[in-house]
Every structure is written in structure tokens, then in C-alpha cells.
Amino acid sequence: MEIKNRDDFLVFLKEFITEIHTEDFENNTLDSFLEAMKNWIEDMDGYYKNIGMREYNDKTLNWSMLADILNASRIYE
């Protein structure tokens, strides 16, 4: 799903919430989820560089990046 604005993010978030207690959600406790989130945020520069995201700016956060952070946090170690 391409997330361009707040409304897109809310659609994403509604679906994300329904997946919290599924097999696809490895970090299903708050502490493991937040630890994974912290780790992914520390490493996300490399992710955006690898996918060639030229407009990535570590000084700002957009709706799409927030969705990336949440998605990565479900499985990242």
C-alpha cells in the first residue's frame, strides 16, 4: 500500500491493528515491539539507501516512513 497522506496512514493503521495477534507479528509484546522499533530506526538509513530512496531525510518523518517503522517493528530483531 502506498501511503501518501494521513488518510492513507489511517487505512494502513486499521489493518495493522488487526494483524497484531497473528503469526506475521513476531514482536507481539510491547517491550519486544518497542525494542525492535528502536533497532530499526537506528538502522533505517541503510534500508532507505539500499532501496535508492533519494528523498529520504533523517531530519523529517512522513506518513510513509512511519508506516515503514511500524511494519519493520513487527519482525525486526
C-alpha positions in Angstrom: 0.0 0.0 0.0 1.4 3.4 -0.9 1.0 5.9 1.9 0.9 9.5 0.8 -1.1 11.2 3.5 -2.8 10.9 6.8 -5.9 9.2 5.4 -3.7 6.6 3.7 -1.9 6.0 7.0 -5.1 5.6 8.9 -6.2 2.9 6.5 -2.9 1.2 6.9 -3.1 1.5 10.7 -6.6 0.0 10.9 -5.3 -3.1 9.0 -2.1 -3.1 11.1 -4.0 -3.3 14.3 -5.9 -6.4 13.1 -2.7 -8.2 12.5 -1.1 -7.7 15.9 -2.1 -11.1 17.3 -1.3 -13.1 14.1 1.7 -15.3 13.2 3.0 -12.5 11.0 3.6 -10.3 14.0 6.7 -11.7 15.7 7.2 -8.9 18.2 3.8 -9.1 19.8 4.6 -7.7 23.2 5.0 -4.0 23.8 8.6 -4.3 25.0 9.8 -6.5 22.1 7.9 -4.3 19.6 9.5 -1.1 21.0 12.9 -2.7 21.2 12.6 -3.7 17.5 11.3 -0.2 16.7 14.4 1.4 18.3 16.7 -1.0 16.5 15.1 -0.5 13.1 15.2 3.3 13.5 18.9 3.1 14.3 19.4 1.1 11.0 16.8 2.7 8.7 19.3 4.9 6.9 20.8 1.7 5.4 17.4 0.5 4.4 16.5 3.7 2.5 19.9 3.8 1.0 19.6 0.2 -0.3 16.2 0.9 -1.9 17.5 4.1 -3.5 15.2 6.4 -1.7 16.8 9.7 -2.7 14.3 11.9 -1.0 15.0 10.3 2.5 15.8 12.9 5.1 16.6 11.9 8.6 15.5 15.3 9.9 11.8 14.8 9.0 9.3 12.0 9.2 6.4 11.5 6.8 3.4 9.2 7.0 5.0 6.6 4.7 8.1 6.4 6.9 6.0 6.0 10.0 4.3 3.0 8.3 7.7 1.6 7.4 8.8 1.9 11.0 5.7 0.1 12.3 5.9 -2.6 9.7 9.6 -3.3 10.4 9.0 -3.3 14.1 6.7 -6.3 13.8 9.6 -8.6 12.8 12.9 -6.7 13.2 15.3 -8.0 15.9 
